[in-house]
Amino acid sequence: METQVETKLHPVLSYDWGLMAPELVVLVTAILVLVCDLLLPRKNPRRFLGAFAVLGVLLAMALMIAHLGGEPKEILGEQFRMDAFSQAFKLIILAAVAFSLVQIIYDGGRKEADTRAEYLYLMLTAALGAMIMVSSADLIPMYIGLETMSIASYIMAGIRKRDVKSNEAAFKYIVYGGAASAALLYGFSFIYGLTGSTNLYTIGERLPEAWNSGYSFILMIGFGLMLVGFGFKVSTVPFHMWAPDVYEGSPIPTVSFLSVASKAAGLAMMMRVFFLAFYGDLMESKLPAIGWLLSIVAAASMIIGTTTALHQVDVKRLMAYSSIGQAGYLLVPFAMMSTLMFDQMLFFLVAYLLMNLGLFTVLLVVGQSGDTNLRIFAGLYRRSPWLALAATLFLLSLAGFPFTAGFFGKFYILLGTLAMGNWWLPVLMAVTTVISYAFYFKIVRQMYLRVPAVADRLKVPPVLGLLILFAAVGTLVLGVYPGLAFDLMHQYFPVIQQFFTPATPAL
């Protein structure tokens, strides 16, 4: 009997599970935070748990960096895949989660401060789900990771149980998110029915045969349903309606996570599915309309996100529409359906992480009263000159002002799109970028040209100050030396070379 059990377990035990060390560290950290929260007396402070959670995420990042430069490896037939693509996206996700965890620690003075430990392990759980999403080339673990991240995100949106806006945000997020997840799963079922496999590499080999066998209509239905689910996660038009209300009602750490980590995970999952399943002969000869459809979605996101943000007076709603417009920029290289633009997308994501999370950290410091109206930035330069300068840098970068990280992020995407023979999307990018100056500069005007309601000097917690400084320096470096980032990507993240390469088993 024991021999039979050992024989059945041998294929599983033979894998090198150290490949999943970053995920296991995040999982163990979440469990330990949960257990400590349950065992400690309620009167004891929970802030040290936040420091422990941040250390766990930093350890996971260190383990991820230690694996850089290796060949693609897989466990259980692409159920889990470690390659340059997954490593790059997981580092972006973990960096965003580290920012959000520190924000949770200092999101004090709230009536719901006693939920801080719950907040921490929910954030870690969401991070684990996001990591699983980007580490798989199989539809089943992808969807499990998506639901893990989504359920934790729903709860984080409504973590302030006595806040009406937070409750409303959670309710809307659950309703919209549930519908989008159902559409995505239904789309997966069509693809599985046509190919008989959930492995994306196998699906990519079998889809052309399904198309030639007369199932083209079913294939297009499946693609459309998947686009609905992915569009929700990346918050693109017309699947963006949840974002403004959820951003406005959710705590700032949740918004930080949703704006970067969740968006990056959704984009990575979308790239895995569409490029592995639909890329190649099927795309070029049978489905050229996919590129046009994605181009229209990108254009609509840029236009609606930018123009609607002009009328916002709440900073978090303004940033929600800003994120919709930024998602449109990210979809432009995706619409070209070219792997040659992977590097431009990664550069833009790194720049977006720094400038977006830097600005949200400034908002956390400035908006300690809970108010997120534009007026909270009034006279910030008089209350804290360096904080105002950092916020200005982040806003200029988000706007795409020349010689900032955001500028080069958009500029490289624009050049790559022109090289692909498309001219109207780059023109639209340039126009919407110029329009976006208007709403970003509304905040700048408040900081320098308005009188503060309170004349006291603004106290910035040292750790939050270090976070803001780190984001500001990173934004400056990417703006002054953008080539440095591309050199590092080419050396340590050969995404294009490894994306389509079947991985070898990690034994």
N, C-alpha and C positions, 0 to 999 in steps of 0.2 A: 504494500500500500504506500509506504513512504517513498519507495523507488518511483512509483507512478506519479506521485505528487511532484517529486523532484524533476522528473522528466517533463511534466507539463510546465513547471515554473522555469525550467532552464532557459528558454528563449528570452523570458522577461529578465531574469537575474543576470544574463550575460551582457546586457547593455551597460554602458558607462553612464550611470545616472548622475554623475558629477556634471554632466552637460546641463542639467536642470538646476544647478546649484543656486543661481540667482533667484529663480522662482521659489525654491525650497526655503531660502533665507527669508524672503518676504512672507511666505506662508507661516513659518515658525515664529517670526516676529509678530505677526497678527495674532497668532494663538497665545503667545506669551503676554501681549498687551491685554487681551481679553481675560485671561486667567488672573493676571494681577489686578485688573479692575474689579473682578468678582471677589477676590480674596481680601483686598485691602478695605479697611473700614471706610465708610462713606465720608467721614470728616477729613480723612487724609487727602492732601493735594495730589493731583494727577499730572502735574506739569512734567515731572521727570519721565513719565511714560512717553511723552512726546519726544524727548531727547533720545530715548531708547529706540523709538520708531524711526527717527531720522538716521540714527546710527545703523539700523538694520538695512535701510534703503541704500545708504552709502556703501555698506559692505556688499550688497547685491551689485551695485555699480562697479565696485572694485573687482569682483569675481567676473563680471561681464568683460571688463577691460582686459583681464588676464587671458581671456579666450580669443582676443582679437588676432586676426591674421591667419587663422586656421582654415582648413578646407571645410566645405559644408558637411555637417553630420546630422544624422536623423535617428530617432527612436521610434520603434513600432511603425515602420513604413510611412514616414512623413507625418505621423500624428504629432510629433514634436520635431522641429527643424531648427538647427543653429547654423545660420549663415550671416554674411555681412549685412544683408537687408534687415534681418530680425535684430541683430546686434545694434545697428544704428537706431532703429525705432525704439528698442527697449531702453537704450541710454537716454533718449529724449523723454520717454515716458517716466523713467525713474527720476530724472532731474526735475521734471515738472511736479512729481509727487513729493520730492524732498522739499521743494518750495512750499507746496500746499500744507505739508505737515508742520513746517515752521510757522506758517500763518495760523494754523489751528492753535498752536501753543500760545500765541500772542493775541488771539482773537478773544481777548478777555473783556471783563466788564459787562458781560451779557447775562441775562436771566438764565440762559441755558448753559452756563459755564460748567455745570456738573455733568454735562454730556460729552465733555472733551475726550475721555477715554473711548467712548463708543465711536466718536467721530474718527479717532485715530485708526481703530481696527477696521472700520468701514472703508477708510481711504486706502489702507493696505490691501484689503480684499479687492477693491476696485482696481488697484494697481496690478494685482495678481491676474485678474481677468484680462486686463489689457495686454499683459505680457504673453498670456496664452494665445490671445487673438493673433498677435504678430509673429508667433513662433510656430505656427502650424501651416501645413499645406494640405489640410484635410478639412472638409466642411463641418464634420461633427465636433472636433475639439474647438474649432473656430467659433461655432455657435455657443458652445458651453462657456468659452471665455467671454463672449459678448454678453451673455445673460448674467454671468457673474459680475462683470463690471456694471451692467445696467441696473441690476437690483440694488447693489451697493450705492450707486449714484442716486437712485430714486430716494433712498432713505436719507442720504446726505443732503439732498435738496430740501427735505422737510425736517431736518434735525432740530430746528427750533420749534418745538411742539406748541408753544404759546404765541407764536408769531403767525398772524393771519396770512401775510404774504408768502411766508415759507410754506405753509400748508397748501396754499393755492398753487405754488410752484411745483410742489411734489405731486399734487393731484394731476395737473396738466402734463407733467413729465411722464407720469405713469401711463396716462391714457394715450398720449401720442407715442411714447416709447413702446408700449405693448402692441399697438397697431403696426408700427414699423417693424418690430421684431417678427410679428406674425407674417407680414408680407415677405420679409427676407427668408424666413423658413419655408414659406410656400414656394418661393422662387427656387430655393435649394432643392425642394422636392421634385420640381420639374426637371432640373438638370440631372438629378440622380436617376429619375425615371428614364431619361433619354440615353444615359451612358452606363447605368448600372454600377457606378462607382462614386465614392465621395472624395477620392484622391484627386487633387487638382491637376496633377501631371497626366494621370490617366484620362481625366475628363477632357483635357486639351487635345489628346490624341483621338478621342472618340466623337467629339462634337461635330467635326466636319462630316463624318459618316452619317450622323443623325440628321444634319441639314440636308445632305444629298438624298436621304431616304424619305423626304417629304414631311419632315417634322419641323420645318422652319418656323411656322406660326407658334408652335408650342415653345420653341427655343426663345423666340422674341418675347413671349409672355413671361417666361422665367427671367429673362434679362431685365425686363421692366419692373418686375416685382423686387428683384435684388437691388435695382437702382433706387427704389423707394426706401428700402431699409438702410442702404449705405448713405443716401442723401440725408436722412434724418440724423445719423451719427456724425456726419461731417457738417451738418446744418447748412445745406445748400437750398436755394430756391428750387421748387416750391415746397420743400419739406422743412422749412425754417421757422414755422409759426410758433413753435414751442420756445425757441431760444430767448426772445426778449423777456417774457414773463418769468421764465425759470431763472435767468440771470438776475433779474431784479429782485426776486423773492428769496433766492438762495444766499447762504453766507458766502463771504468772499473766498475762503479756501475751496469751497465746492465749485464756484465759478472759475477759479484758477484751474482746477482739475479739468472741468468740462471744456474750457477754452483751448487747452493745449493737449493734455494727456489723452482725453477721450477722443478729441478730433484726430490726433496722430494715430491712435489705434484704429479708428474707423477708416482712415485713409490707407493705412497699411493693409488692412483686411481687404479693402476694395481693390487695391493694386494686386494683391495676391490672386484674388478670384478672377478679375477681368483680364489681367495680363497672362496668367497661366492658362485660363480656359478659353479666352476669345482672341488672343493675340496670334498673329501669323497669317496663314492663308485664309482662314475663316474670316478674319477681320478685313483683310485687304480685298478679297474677291467677293465675299458673300455679305458682309455686314459693314459696308462703309458708312451706313447711316448712324452707327454707334458714335463715331467721332463727331458727327454733326450734332447729335443729340446732346452729348457731353459738352460741346462748345456752347450750345444754347443755354444749358444749365449754368455753365460758368459765367456767361455773359449776363444772364438774369440775376445771378447772385451778386456780381459786381455792381450792377445798376441799382437793384433794389436795396442791397445792403448799404451802399454809399448814400443814395438820395434820402432814404428813410432816416438815417443817422443824423441828417441835417436838422431835424425837428426835435431831437431828444433833449430833455433837460436833466434826466437821471443818468449818472455816469455809467451805471451797470447796464442800462438799456442801450445807451450809446455804444458801449463796448460789445454788446450782443450783436448789434447791426454791423459794427466794425468787423466782428469775427465772421459774419456772413459774407461780407465783401472780401475778406482775406481768404475765405474758403473758395471763392470764385477765382482768385489769383492762383490758388493751389491746383484748381481743376484745369487750368489752361494747359499746362504740359500733359496732364492726364488725357485731355481731349485730343491731343496730338497722337496718342497711343504709341509713343516712342519711348523705349527704354533709355535712349540717349539723354533724356532730360531728367533722369533720376537724381543726378547730383544737384541740379538746380532746385528740385523739390526739397531735398534734404537741407540744403543751405537755407532756403526760405524758412523751413520749419525750425531750424536752430535759431535763426534771427527772430522769428515770431515768438519762440519760447522766452528768449531773453527780454525782449521789449514788452511783451504782454504781461508776463509774470512780474517783471519789474514794476510796471505801472499799477498792477493790482496790489502789490505790496505797499506802494505809496498810498493807494486808496485805503488800505487797511489802517495805516498810521493816521491819515488825515480824517477818516470817517469813523473814529472811535465812538462817536455819539450814536451811530447807527444810521445817520442821514447820508444819502448818496446823491443828493442834488448837486448840480454843478457849483452852487454857491459855496460848498465846503472848501473849494480850492481858492476862494477869494483871499487875496493878499498873502498867499503861501510864501512868496519870496521874502516878505517882511518877517514872517514867523520862523522860517527855516530856509535860508537861501540855498543851501546845498541840496535839500530835498526838492525844491522847486526846479533847480537846474537838472537834477536827475530825471524828474517827471517830464521836463521839456525835451530832454534827449529821447526818452521813450516815445513821446508823442510825435516828435519829428521823424523817428525811425518808422513808426507805424504808418505815418503819412507818406513815407517814401521820399523824404527830403534828401537831396543829393548828398552823397558821401556819408550815409548812415547805413547800418546793416540792412534795414528794410528797403532802402533804395536799391542796393545791389541785389537783394533777393528778388525784387521785381524786375530789375534790369536784366539779369541773366535769364529769367523766364521769358522776358520780352524778346531778347536776342535769339534764344533757342526756338521760339515760336516763329519768328521771321525766317530763320534758317530752314524751317520745315515748310516754308512757302505760304504761310498764313499771315495776312496783313491786318485783317479787321479786328482780331482779338488783341493784338498789341496796341492798336489805336485806341480801342476801348479801355485797355488797361491804363494807358497814359491819361485819358480823359477822366476816368473815375479816380485816379490817383490825385489829379489836380483838384477835383471837387472835394475829395476827402480832407484837403487842407482846411476847409471851412469849419468842419465840426471838430477836428482835433485842435485847431487854434482857438476854439471857444474856451477850452480849458486853459490854454496858455494865457489868453486874455484875462481870465479870472485870476490867475496867479500873480500877474504883474501889474494889472491896471485897475484892480478892484481893492477896496479897503476891507480888511478882515473884520469879521464880526467880533472876534476875540483877539486882543492884541498880544496875548501871552506867547512866549516862545514855545514852539512845538517840540515836545520831547520825543525822540525816536529811540525805541529800545535798541541796544547795541547789536543784537543778533539780526533784527530786521534791517538795521543800517548796513550791516555787512552783506546781507542778501541784495539790497538795492545797489550797493557799490559793486558787487560782483556782476549783476546784470548790466549795470551801466558800463563797466569796463569791457565786458564781453561785447556789448553793442558797439562801443567805440572801436574795438580791435577788428571786428568783422567789417566795420565801415571803412577803416583805414587800410587794413590788410586782408581784403576778401580772398586773395589768392592763397593765404595761409590755410584757410578752412578747406579749400579744394585740394591742396597738397596733402593734408591730413586724411581727407576722405579717400583720395586715390591710393594712399599708402596703407591705410588700416581698414577701409571699408570698400572693397572692390565689389560694389553692389551689382553692377551690370554683369560682371563676369560670373557671379555666383547665383544670380537670381533664377536662371533657367537650368542650372546644373543640378542633376539629380544627386542627392546627398548619399554618402556612404554610411552604413550602420555604425553607430558609436559603440564599439565592443571593447 
